[in-house]
Protein backbone atom coordinates (compact mmCIF):
# COMPACT_ATOMS: atom_id res chain seq x y z
CA UNK A 1 0.00 0.00 0.00
CA UNK A 2 1.53 3.31 -1.09
CA UNK A 3 0.14 6.36 0.74
CA UNK A 4 2.09 8.76 -1.47
CA UNK A 5 0.32 8.01 -4.75
CA UNK A 6 -1.28 11.10 -6.30
CA UNK A 7 -4.18 11.10 -8.74
CA UNK A 8 -5.48 14.23 -10.42
CA UNK A 9 -8.70 14.51 -12.35
CA UNK A 10 -10.74 17.39 -13.68
CA UNK A 11 -14.19 16.27 -12.57
CA UNK A 12 -15.45 14.44 -9.49
CA UNK A 13 -18.96 13.50 -8.43
CA UNK A 14 -21.22 16.36 -9.45
CA UNK A 15 -18.43 18.47 -10.84
CA UNK A 16 -17.63 21.60 -8.89
CA UNK A 17 -16.14 22.86 -12.12
CA UNK A 18 -19.46 22.42 -13.87
CA UNK A 19 -21.48 23.95 -11.06
CA UNK A 20 -19.56 27.19 -10.51
CA UNK A 21 -17.19 27.38 -13.43
CA UNK A 22 -13.82 26.83 -11.77
CA UNK A 23 -10.83 24.55 -12.11
CA UNK A 24 -11.20 21.57 -9.76
CA UNK A 25 -9.03 18.60 -8.92
CA UNK A 26 -8.53 15.76 -6.50
CA UNK A 27 -5.25 15.00 -4.79
CA UNK A 28 -5.16 11.68 -2.96
CA UNK A 29 -2.02 11.56 -0.86
CA UNK A 30 -0.80 10.94 2.65
CA UNK A 31 -2.19 13.77 4.77
CA UNK A 32 -3.11 14.76 8.27
CA UNK A 33 -6.82 15.44 8.55
CA UNK A 34 -7.32 19.08 9.51
CA UNK A 35 -9.63 20.40 12.19
CA UNK A 36 -12.89 22.16 11.35
CA UNK A 37 -12.58 25.55 9.71
CA UNK A 38 -13.23 28.64 11.78
CA UNK A 39 -14.03 32.10 10.46
CA UNK A 40 -10.97 34.03 9.29
CA UNK A 41 -10.63 37.53 7.84
CA UNK A 42 -10.82 37.73 4.06
CA UNK A 43 -7.54 39.21 2.92
CA UNK A 44 -9.08 41.03 -0.01
CA UNK A 45 -10.98 43.40 2.27
CA UNK A 46 -10.29 46.96 1.10
CA UNK A 47 -12.47 49.13 3.30
CA UNK A 48 -12.10 51.02 6.54
CA UNK A 49 -14.46 52.66 8.98
CA UNK A 50 -14.48 55.51 11.47
CA UNK A 51 -15.99 53.14 14.03
CA UNK A 52 -13.60 52.32 16.86
CA UNK A 53 -14.60 48.66 16.81
CA UNK A 54 -16.26 46.70 14.01
CA UNK A 55 -16.79 43.24 12.59
CA UNK A 56 -18.74 42.11 9.52
CA UNK A 57 -19.53 38.41 9.14
CA UNK A 58 -21.18 36.37 6.40
CA UNK A 59 -23.19 33.87 8.44
CA UNK A 60 -23.91 31.72 5.39
CA UNK A 61 -20.33 30.43 5.40
CA UNK A 62 -19.14 31.76 8.79
CA UNK A 63 -16.62 34.05 7.10
CA UNK A 64 -15.34 37.32 8.54
CA UNK A 65 -15.37 39.88 5.73
CA UNK A 66 -13.95 42.77 7.74
CA UNK A 67 -12.87 43.49 11.28
CA UNK A 68 -11.32 46.34 13.24
CA UNK A 69 -10.34 46.02 16.91
CA UNK A 70 -12.87 43.20 17.11
CA UNK A 71 -11.31 41.75 20.27
CA UNK A 72 -10.96 45.06 22.09
CA UNK A 73 -13.07 45.38 25.23
CA UNK A 74 -15.70 48.07 24.87
CA UNK A 75 -18.85 49.39 26.50
CA UNK A 76 -21.66 47.60 24.63
CA UNK A 77 -24.31 49.98 26.00
CA UNK A 78 -27.85 48.85 25.11
CA UNK A 79 -26.52 46.19 22.74
CA UNK A 80 -26.14 44.26 26.02
CA UNK A 81 -29.90 43.73 25.79
CA UNK A 82 -29.26 41.07 23.15
CA UNK A 83 -28.01 38.89 26.02
CA UNK A 84 -31.03 39.77 28.15
CA UNK A 85 -33.30 38.81 25.26
CA UNK A 86 -31.36 35.57 24.73
CA UNK A 87 -31.89 34.49 28.34
CA UNK A 88 -35.59 35.40 28.22
CA UNK A 89 -36.06 33.44 24.98
CA UNK A 90 -34.24 30.52 26.57
CA UNK A 91 -36.57 30.64 29.58
CA UNK A 92 -39.62 30.64 27.32
CA UNK A 93 -38.33 27.75 25.24
CA UNK A 94 -37.50 25.85 28.42
CA UNK A 95 -41.01 26.30 29.82
CA UNK A 96 -40.14 28.65 32.70
CA UNK A 97 -42.11 31.50 31.09
CA UNK A 98 -44.68 32.01 28.38
CA UNK A 99 -45.38 35.11 26.34
CA UNK A 100 -48.61 35.46 28.34
CA UNK A 101 -46.87 35.23 31.72
CA UNK A 102 -47.01 38.45 33.74
CA UNK A 103 -44.19 39.91 35.83
CA UNK A 104 -44.49 42.56 38.56
CA UNK A 105 -42.94 46.02 38.28
CA UNK A 106 -40.71 46.86 41.24
CA UNK A 107 -39.98 50.39 42.39
CA UNK A 108 -36.41 49.95 41.18
CA UNK A 109 -37.60 49.12 37.66
CA UNK A 110 -40.12 51.97 37.73
CA UNK A 111 -37.46 54.51 38.76
CA UNK A 112 -34.88 53.34 36.21
CA UNK A 113 -33.62 56.15 33.98
CA UNK A 114 -32.44 56.21 30.37
CA UNK A 115 -34.56 54.69 27.61
CA UNK A 116 -37.93 53.71 29.01
CA UNK A 117 -40.97 51.65 28.14
CA UNK A 118 -42.80 53.62 30.90
CA UNK A 119 -43.92 50.69 33.02
CA UNK A 120 -46.40 51.42 35.82
CA UNK A 121 -45.35 50.86 39.45
CA UNK A 122 -46.68 47.59 40.93
CA UNK A 123 -48.40 46.67 37.66
CA UNK A 124 -48.08 43.15 36.24
CA UNK A 125 -47.00 43.21 32.60
CA UNK A 126 -47.07 40.42 30.03
CA UNK A 127 -43.72 39.04 28.90
CA UNK A 128 -44.76 39.70 25.30
CA UNK A 129 -45.13 43.44 26.02
CA UNK A 130 -41.90 43.53 28.05
CA UNK A 131 -39.97 41.98 25.16
CA UNK A 132 -41.34 44.58 22.77
CA UNK A 133 -40.57 47.34 25.26
CA UNK A 134 -36.99 46.11 25.61
CA UNK A 135 -36.23 45.32 21.96
CA UNK A 136 -38.23 48.00 20.13
CA UNK A 137 -38.15 50.82 22.67
CA UNK A 138 -34.86 49.83 24.34
CA UNK A 139 -36.61 50.16 27.70
CA UNK A 140 -34.25 49.86 30.63
CA UNK A 141 -37.25 49.51 32.91
CA UNK A 142 -38.52 46.54 30.88
CA UNK A 143 -35.10 44.88 31.18
CA UNK A 144 -35.12 45.13 34.95
CA UNK A 145 -38.64 43.71 35.21
CA UNK A 146 -37.54 40.74 33.10
CA UNK A 147 -34.28 40.29 35.01
CA UNK A 148 -35.96 40.41 38.41
CA UNK A 149 -38.67 38.07 37.20
CA UNK A 150 -36.15 35.47 36.04
CA UNK A 151 -33.44 35.72 38.68
CA UNK A 152 -34.92 37.59 41.66
CA UNK A 153 -32.59 40.55 41.26
CA UNK A 154 -30.74 42.32 38.47
CA UNK A 155 -27.39 41.44 40.07
CA UNK A 156 -28.25 37.73 40.13
CA UNK A 157 -29.42 38.00 36.53
CA UNK A 158 -26.13 39.63 35.49
CA UNK A 159 -24.19 36.78 37.12
CA UNK A 160 -26.29 34.29 35.17
CA UNK A 161 -25.67 36.28 31.98
CA UNK A 162 -21.89 36.18 32.48
CA UNK A 163 -21.99 32.43 33.17
CA UNK A 164 -24.13 31.78 30.08
CA UNK A 165 -21.84 33.98 27.98
CA UNK A 166 -18.89 31.72 28.86
CA UNK A 167 -20.92 28.66 27.91
CA UNK A 168 -21.77 30.24 24.55
CA UNK A 169 -18.09 30.91 23.80
CA UNK A 170 -18.06 34.64 24.56
CA UNK A 171 -14.53 34.89 25.92
CA UNK A 172 -14.33 38.63 26.60
CA UNK A 173 -17.69 39.59 28.06
CA UNK A 174 -18.73 40.45 31.60
CA UNK A 175 -22.15 41.66 32.71
CA UNK A 176 -22.96 43.70 35.80
CA UNK A 177 -26.52 44.59 34.79
CA UNK A 178 -29.26 43.69 32.31
CA UNK A 179 -29.43 47.00 30.45
CA UNK A 180 -25.91 48.04 29.46
CA UNK A 181 -25.97 50.87 32.01
CA UNK A 182 -22.43 52.34 32.26
CA UNK A 183 -20.10 50.34 34.51
CA UNK A 184 -16.34 49.83 33.98
CA UNK A 185 -16.76 46.12 34.75
CA UNK A 186 -19.56 45.71 32.20
CA UNK A 187 -17.94 45.02 28.84
CA UNK A 188 -18.05 42.97 25.64
CA UNK A 189 -16.12 42.86 22.36
CA UNK A 190 -17.43 43.28 18.84
CA UNK A 191 -16.61 39.64 18.13
CA UNK A 192 -18.50 38.45 21.21
CA UNK A 193 -21.51 40.55 20.23
CA UNK A 194 -21.44 39.03 16.75
CA UNK A 195 -21.27 35.51 18.20
CA UNK A 196 -24.14 36.25 20.56
CA UNK A 197 -26.30 37.77 17.84
CA UNK A 198 -25.62 34.79 15.59
CA UNK A 199 -26.70 32.41 18.35
CA UNK A 200 -29.89 34.38 18.99
CA UNK A 201 -30.82 34.36 15.30
CA UNK A 202 -30.12 30.64 14.89
CA UNK A 203 -31.34 29.38 18.28
CA UNK A 204 -34.59 31.35 18.40
CA UNK A 205 -35.88 32.00 14.87
CA UNK A 206 -39.42 32.04 16.24
CA UNK A 207 -38.57 35.01 18.48
CA UNK A 208 -36.18 36.88 16.19
CA UNK A 209 -39.24 38.50 14.61
CA UNK A 210 -39.37 40.91 17.58
CA UNK A 211 -36.25 42.63 16.24
CA UNK A 212 -37.96 43.78 13.05
CA UNK A 213 -40.97 45.41 14.75
CA UNK A 214 -40.76 49.08 13.78
CA UNK A 215 -42.90 50.61 16.52
CA UNK A 216 -44.65 49.68 19.74
CA UNK A 217 -47.31 51.50 21.72
CA UNK A 218 -47.51 51.06 25.47
CA UNK A 219 -49.15 53.15 28.18
CA UNK A 220 -50.46 55.43 25.43
CA UNK A 221 -46.95 56.20 24.18
CA UNK A 222 -45.80 55.09 20.72
CA UNK A 223 -42.08 54.70 20.18
CA UNK A 224 -40.21 53.65 17.05
CA UNK A 225 -37.47 51.05 16.82
CA UNK A 226 -34.05 52.67 17.31
CA UNK A 227 -32.43 50.57 14.55
CA UNK A 228 -32.02 53.05 11.64
CA UNK A 229 -31.42 50.33 9.02
CA UNK A 230 -34.95 48.96 9.42
CA UNK A 231 -36.15 52.06 7.57
CA UNK A 232 -33.66 52.00 4.67
CA UNK A 233 -35.16 49.24 2.50
CA UNK A 234 -31.96 47.16 2.60
CA UNK A 235 -33.30 43.84 3.94
CA UNK A 236 -32.11 44.42 7.50
CA UNK A 237 -34.30 42.72 10.14
CA UNK A 238 -32.48 43.24 13.47
CA UNK A 239 -30.94 43.61 16.06
CA UNK A 240 -30.07 46.43 18.55
CA UNK A 241 -28.60 49.90 18.90
CA UNK A 242 -26.58 51.20 21.82
CA UNK A 243 -25.23 54.49 23.10
CA UNK A 244 -23.35 55.69 26.16
CA UNK A 245 -20.67 58.32 26.60
CA UNK A 246 -18.11 55.57 27.19
CA UNK A 247 -19.10 53.40 24.23
CA UNK A 248 -20.19 55.99 21.69
CA UNK A 249 -22.89 55.09 19.20
CA UNK A 250 -23.13 51.42 18.29
CA UNK A 251 -25.27 48.99 16.33
CA UNK A 252 -25.55 45.24 15.96
CA UNK A 253 -27.44 44.62 12.72
CA UNK A 254 -28.28 41.68 10.49
CA UNK A 255 -29.94 41.27 7.13
CA UNK A 256 -30.54 38.64 4.48
CA UNK A 257 -30.32 39.09 0.73
CA UNK A 258 -30.26 36.50 -2.06
CA UNK A 259 -29.84 33.67 0.42
CA UNK A 260 -26.94 35.32 2.28
CA UNK A 261 -27.17 36.66 5.82
CA UNK A 262 -24.68 39.28 6.96
CA UNK A 263 -24.13 40.34 10.55
CA UNK A 264 -22.50 43.65 11.50
CA UNK A 265 -21.31 45.08 14.81
CA UNK A 266 -20.00 48.67 15.01
CA UNK A 267 -19.30 50.77 18.07
CA UNK A 268 -17.58 53.99 19.05
CA UNK A 269 -19.19 56.14 16.37
CA UNK A 270 -19.56 59.88 17.04
CA UNK A 271 -23.24 60.41 16.24
CA UNK A 272 -26.58 58.80 15.40
CA UNK A 273 -26.18 59.88 11.79
CA UNK A 274 -22.71 58.35 11.44
CA UNK A 275 -24.02 55.16 13.03
CA UNK A 276 -26.74 54.92 10.41
CA UNK A 277 -24.52 55.84 7.46
CA UNK A 278 -21.47 53.74 8.39
CA UNK A 279 -23.60 50.69 9.14
CA UNK A 280 -25.42 50.95 5.82
CA UNK A 281 -22.15 51.47 3.93
CA UNK A 282 -20.43 48.44 5.46
CA UNK A 283 -23.37 46.09 4.93
CA UNK A 284 -23.86 47.20 1.33
CA UNK A 285 -20.13 46.68 0.71
CA UNK A 286 -20.38 43.16 2.07
CA UNK A 287 -23.29 42.26 -0.18
CA UNK A 288 -21.79 43.97 -3.24
CA UNK A 289 -18.16 42.85 -3.13
CA UNK A 290 -18.56 39.28 -1.88
CA UNK A 291 -20.59 36.25 -2.85
CA UNK A 292 -21.17 32.80 -1.38
CA UNK A 293 -20.66 29.76 -3.58
CA UNK A 294 -22.20 26.40 -2.69
CA UNK A 295 -19.77 23.54 -3.30
CA UNK A 296 -21.56 20.49 -1.94
CA UNK A 297 -24.72 19.69 -0.03
CA UNK A 298 -24.94 17.46 3.00
CA UNK A 299 -24.87 13.82 1.87
CA UNK A 300 -23.90 14.54 -1.72
CA UNK A 301 -21.20 12.18 -3.01
CA UNK A 302 -17.93 13.92 -3.78
CA UNK A 303 -15.83 10.97 -4.91
CA UNK A 304 -15.19 7.26 -4.46
CA UNK A 305 -12.08 6.82 -2.31
CA UNK A 306 -10.16 3.50 -2.53
CA UNK A 307 -10.44 1.12 0.44
CA UNK A 308 -7.76 -1.28 1.71
CA UNK A 309 -8.91 -4.77 2.78
CA UNK A 310 -12.60 -3.93 2.75
CA UNK A 311 -15.65 -5.81 1.51
CA UNK A 312 -15.78 -3.24 -1.29
CA UNK A 313 -12.93 -1.55 -3.13
CA UNK A 314 -14.13 2.04 -2.69
CA UNK A 315 -16.21 4.13 -0.31
CA UNK A 316 -18.22 7.20 -1.34
CA UNK A 317 -17.25 10.32 0.60
CA UNK A 318 -19.33 13.38 1.38
CA UNK A 319 -19.42 16.47 3.60
CA UNK A 320 -21.17 16.32 6.99
CA UNK A 321 -23.04 19.56 6.29
CA UNK A 322 -23.75 21.90 3.41
CA UNK A 323 -20.47 23.43 2.31
CA UNK A 324 -20.20 26.93 0.90
CA UNK A 325 -17.44 29.47 0.70
CA UNK A 326 -17.60 33.24 0.69
CA UNK A 327 -14.96 35.24 -1.16
CA UNK A 328 -14.53 38.44 -3.11
CA UNK A 329 -16.26 38.17 -6.46
CA UNK A 330 -12.98 39.14 -8.15
CA UNK A 331 -11.26 36.07 -6.63
CA UNK A 332 -13.84 33.54 -7.81
CA UNK A 333 -12.27 32.69 -11.22
CA UNK A 334 -9.13 31.43 -9.48
CA UNK A 335 -10.90 29.22 -6.95
CA UNK A 336 -9.63 25.63 -6.70
CA UNK A 337 -10.86 22.67 -4.66
CA UNK A 338 -8.71 19.67 -3.76
CA UNK A 339 -9.79 16.50 -1.99
CA UNK A 340 -6.96 15.31 0.24
CA UNK A 341 -7.10 11.85 1.78
CA UNK A 342 -4.90 8.95 2.82
CA UNK A 343 -5.31 6.45 0.01
CA UNK A 344 -6.43 3.79 0.25
CA UNK A 345 -8.33 4.03 3.55
CA UNK A 346 -8.05 0.94 5.71
CA UNK A 347 -11.23 -0.98 6.54
CA UNK A 348 -13.29 -1.26 8.64
CA UNK A 349 -14.87 2.14 7.96
CA UNK A 350 -18.01 3.43 9.64
CA UNK A 351 -20.43 5.89 8.09
CA UNK A 352 -19.44 9.36 9.31
CA UNK A 353 -15.77 8.54 9.86
CA UNK A 354 -13.52 11.40 8.74
CA UNK A 355 -11.48 10.16 5.78
CA UNK A 356 -10.08 13.36 4.31
CA UNK A 357 -10.65 17.04 3.76
CA UNK A 358 -11.56 19.52 1.06
CA UNK A 359 -8.98 22.27 0.64
CA UNK A 360 -10.38 25.41 -0.98
CA UNK A 361 -7.96 28.06 -2.25
CA UNK A 362 -7.99 31.18 -4.41
CA UNK A 363 -5.71 34.19 -4.98
CA UNK A 364 -6.35 36.71 -2.21
CA UNK A 365 -8.38 34.19 -0.21
CA UNK A 366 -6.88 32.80 3.02
CA UNK A 367 -8.11 29.28 2.33
CA UNK A 368 -10.66 26.98 3.87
CA UNK A 369 -10.57 23.33 4.93
CA UNK A 370 -13.69 21.18 5.31
CA UNK A 371 -13.64 17.58 6.61
CA UNK A 372 -15.04 14.85 4.36
CA UNK A 373 -16.60 11.71 5.79
CA UNK A 374 -17.51 8.22 4.66
CA UNK A 375 -21.05 8.08 3.29
CA UNK A 376 -21.55 4.41 4.25
CA UNK A 377 -20.08 1.55 6.25
CA UNK A 378 -17.39 -0.64 4.73
CA UNK A 379 -16.76 -3.79 6.83
CA UNK A 380 -13.37 -5.43 6.82
CA UNK A 381 -13.10 -8.19 4.24
CA UNK A 382 -13.13 -11.83 5.35
CA UNK A 383 -10.09 -14.07 5.25
CA UNK A 384 -10.56 -14.96 1.58
CA UNK A 385 -11.04 -11.34 0.59
CA UNK A 386 -7.96 -10.22 2.50
CA UNK A 387 -5.89 -13.01 0.96
CA UNK A 388 -7.07 -12.07 -2.53
CA UNK A 389 -6.24 -8.38 -1.91
CA UNK A 390 -2.78 -9.29 -0.65
CA UNK A 391 -2.11 -11.49 -3.67
CA UNK A 392 -3.36 -8.76 -5.99
CA UNK A 393 -1.02 -6.29 -4.34
CA UNK A 394 1.96 -8.63 -4.70
CA UNK A 395 1.26 -9.10 -8.42
CA UNK A 396 0.11 -5.64 -9.49
CA UNK A 397 1.30 -3.38 -6.66
CA UNK A 398 -0.83 -0.41 -5.77
CA UNK A 399 -3.04 0.05 -8.84
CA UNK A 400 -4.46 3.44 -7.83
N, C-alpha and C positions, 0 to 999 in steps of 0.2 A: 504494500500500500504506500503510495507516494503522495504525501500531503502538500507537495510543492508544485504539483501540476497546475497549469493555468489554462483555462479555456475562455475564449472571447467569442461573443456572438452579438449580432446586431439587434436581435429581437428575442424577447422572452415573454412567455405567457401572453396576456393581452399587452401588446407592445407599448411601453411608455413612449417610445419614439413615435408611434402612430397616434397616441392619444394627445400628446402635447407638442409634437414636432421638435424633438430634441434627439441628440445622439445618445444612445444607451448601450450599455454593455454589461456582461457578467464576468467577474473574476472569481474563480474558485481556487483558493489557495489557503495554506495554513494561516490562521489568523486568530487573534484573541477577540472574543465577542465583547463589544463595547457596551457600556451602560446606557440606559435610556437617555435620550437627548433632553436637555433643558434649554430654556429660552436664552438666546445670546443676542447681543446687539448686531444688527445688520451693518456691515462696514460701509455700505454705499450711502449711508445716511448723510445728507448734505443740507442740513437745516439747523438753525439755532433758535433760541427763544430767550426773551427777557425774564421769563420765570426763573426763580432761584432754584427750584426743584421741578423735575418733570420726568415722566416716562410714558411712552406710547407703545401699546402692545396689540398685536394681532392675535386675538384669542382663537381664531380658526386653526392656527398652527402653532400657537404658543411661542410667537416670535416677537422679540423686542425690536421695534423699528427705530426707536430713538430714546435716549435717556440722558439726563443731566442731573448730577448730584442725587441720583435716585436712592442712594443708601445713606443720605445725610439726614440725621434726626431733625424734625421740624415740628412746629405746632400745627396739628391738623385741623384745629378749630372745629367747625360744625361738620366737617367730613368725618369726624369721630362717630357721628350718628349712624354711619353705615354699620359699625359694630353693634350699636344698640339695636338697630333694626334686625341684624343677623341673629342676635340672641332672642329677640322676641319671636321672629319667624321660627326659630328652632323650638321654642317653647310651645308654639301653636302646633307645629308638626308633631311634637312629642306628646301632645294631649294635655299639657299643663294649662293651656289657655285655649280659648276660641275667639274668633273675631267678635262674638256677641258677649263675651265676658266683660264685666264692668270692674273698674279699679277706682279706689277712692282718691280724692285730691287732698293731699296734706297741705298744711300751711306753708311748709317749705317750698313745695311745688308751686303753690299759688303766688308766693312772693318772688319767685325766681325772675331775674331780669334778663335782658337781651331779647332775642327773638321769642315771640310768645304766640301760643295758640289761644290764650286768654281763657284758661280753665277756671271754673268757679269753685271757690273754697268749699270743701266737704261734699262736693258733688261726686257722683259715681259715673264715670264716662266709659263708653264702650271702647274696647281695644281697637276696633276698626277706625273709630274717630281719632283715637290717640295716634295711631300709625299715620293717618293722613296729616294730623297736626304736626307730627315730628318730621315727616318726609317732605310734605308739600310746603308747610309754613315754617319749617325749621324750629318748631316750638321747643324751647328749653324746658318749659313747664311740662309739656307732654312727655319729654324724655324722663323727667324725674318721677312722674306718676308711673310710667312703665317700669323704671328701675326699682322703685320702692315696691311695686306690685310683685315683681319677680324675685327680688332678693331681700326685701325687708328694709333696706337702706341703699342710698346711692353709693356709699363707700363699699358695701358688700357687693353691689352689682359691678363696680369698677374692678374689684379683685377678681370676680368671675370673668369679666371681659379680658383681663390680662392673661388669666390662665387659659381661656379658650383661644386667645390669639396665639399663644405658644403652640397649642395643639394643632392649629391651622397652618403653622409654619411661618407666622409673622415673627421674625427674629429681632426686630428693633422697634417694638411697640410697647408702650406702657400706659395704662389708663388710670386716672385718678377720679374721673367722673364720667357721667353718661352723655354729656352734652358737647364736650370740647371746650368748656370754660377754661380760660387761661390758667395754666399751672406749669411751672418749669419741669415737673416730673411727669407731665402728660405729653407724650410725644409719639409720633409714628414716622415712617419714611414713605416716600412716594412709591417705592416698590411694595412695601407692606400694604399700602392702601390699594394698589392695583391687585395684589393677590386676594385681599379681602373682598373687593368688589367682584372679582371673577368668581369667587366662591359663592357670594350671594346670588349672582345671576344664575349660576349653574345649579346650586343646591335648592333654590327656592323660585323656580320659574313662575309658579302660581302666585307668588307675592311680589315679584319684580314689577308687576303692573302698577303698583303704587307710585313708582318713581316717575312715571310718565303723566301722572295727573297734573293738569296745568293750574287748577285753582281749587280751593276748598273753602267752604263757608261754615263757620262755627261761631256760636254765640252772637249771631247777627253780623259777623265781620267776615268779609271775603278777602282772602289773600291769595296771590298768585305764587306759583312755584318759582323759587329763586334761580333755578337752572336756566341761564339765558339761551342755551342751545336748543331747548325744547321749542323755541319760537322761531327758529331759523330755517325750518324746512330742510334739514340735513340728515334726517333719519336717526337723530339722537333720541334715546328713550330713558335716560337716567344719567347720573345718580344723585350727587349732592354737592352743593356749594359750601364754602367756609370762609370766614373772615375774622381775624383778630389782629390787633396791632403787632403782636409777635409773629404771627404767621403770614400776614399779608392776605391778599385775595387768592383763594384757591378753588379748584373744581375737580371733582372726579366725575367723568362723563363716559358714556358708552353709547354706541350706535351700530346698527347693522345695515349693510348695503350689499346687494348682489351676493348674498350668502356669506359675507365676511363680517365679523364683529370686531370692532376696534374698541380699545379701552384706554382712556387718557387720564393721567393725574398731573395737574399743575398746581404750584403753590408759590407764594412769595411775589405775586404780581401787585403792581402799585395802585390799581383802581378796578372798579367794577367793569368799566369799558374795556380795559386791557385784558381782563379775565375773559370776557366774552370774545374779543377779537382774536387773542392768541390761541384760545382753545379751538375756535372754529378753524383757524389757519392750520394748526397742527393736525387736526383730524382730517381735513380736506387733503392735506399733503399725503397723509398715510393712505387714504383711499386712491388718490391719483397716481402716486409714484410706485406703489407696490401692488402685487397681485398674489393670490394663493392658487397653487396648482395642485390638483389632486393626482397622486401617483397610483395608489392602490386603495381598494376598499377592504374592510375587515373580511377575511375569509377568502378573498380572491387569490387564486393560484398565481404565484410569481414565476416559479420554475420547478423542475424536477431535479432534485439534488441526489447524486449517487449515494447508495447505502452499502456499507461493508458488513457482510455476513448476516444479512437480513432475509426475511421470507420474500421480500421483493427487492428489486435492484435499485429502485429510486423511491424518494418520498417527496410529495408536493410540499412546497413551503409557501407561507403566506405571512401577512402582517397581523399582529394581534388587535389592531384597531385601525380605523381609517387613517391613511397617511397622506398628508398634504404638506407643502412647503411654501413659505412666503418669501419672496425676494423682489428686488427692484425689477420692474418690467424690462429695463435695459439689459439686465443680466440673464434673462430667460433663455435667449438663443444659445448660450454657452453652458446650459445646465447638463450635467451628466449624472447617471445613476449606475452604481456598481453593486453587485451582490457578492459579498465576501463570505466564504464559508470554508471550514475544514472539509476536505473532500477526499474520499467518501466519508460519510458520517457513520460511525459504528452503531450497529443495532445492539440491544433493543432501543427503539425510539418511541416515546409517548407523544400523543397529540398535545401540542402546546409547548414542547421542549424547544428552547432556543437553539437554533442550528446555524445561525449566521447573522448578518446585518446588511442593511442597505446603506450605502455611503453616497450622499448627495452632495455634489460640488458644483460650483460655477464661479467665474471670475467676479471678484468683488463680494462674494458670498462666503461667510465664515465656515460653511459646511454643516451638515446634519447627518446623524447616524440613527437608524431605526432598526430595532431587533426584528429578525424574521424567525418564525416558528414552524415546526412541523404541523401540517394540516391533518395528519392522521397517524395512528399507531403503526409501527413496523416491528413485529416481534422478531426475536433472534431466530435465525434459521436452525432447523434440526441438524442432527449429526451428518446426515447425507448431504444436506444443502451446504453445510460448512465445508465438508470434504470436497464437494464439487467446486466451491468458490476458491478453495486453496489450490486445487489442481489447475483451475483456470488461470489463477494468478501466476503459478509456476510456468505455465506454457506461454501465456500471452503477456504477462506483466500487468501493469495497471493500464487498462484500455480506455481510460477517460479521455 
